[in-house]
Amino acid sequence: MRMADKKSEWEPMGLERFGHLEDKIFRFVEAFKAIRKENATLRDENAKMKNELEQLQLTEAGRTESMAQLQQERQELRDRVENALTLLAALEER
């Protein structure tokens, strides 16, 4: 066999390997694009959930503040009622 014959036998094998490599690169690029798209979607979803969490935290803080104010008003009303009852009891004793 001559050297030229061996070279011509290797060429299809080399081109075939190159074709497989091209296919692998193409699949890799497509997978990378899909992952990048999924990553963007997850980032958007994450930002949306962070915003929702912030809104819930603000709502909860507002409700906590309202609850504290209502408890304070309740205590003030209780104190006023106790004072009124004390005055009534003092009037009855006379």
Secondary structure, DSSP 8 states (H G I E B T S, - for coil): --HHHHHHHHHHHHHHHHHHHHHHHHHHHHHHHHHHHHHHHHHHHHHHHHHHHHHHHHHHHHHHHHHHHHHHHHHHHHHHHHHHHHHHHHHHH-
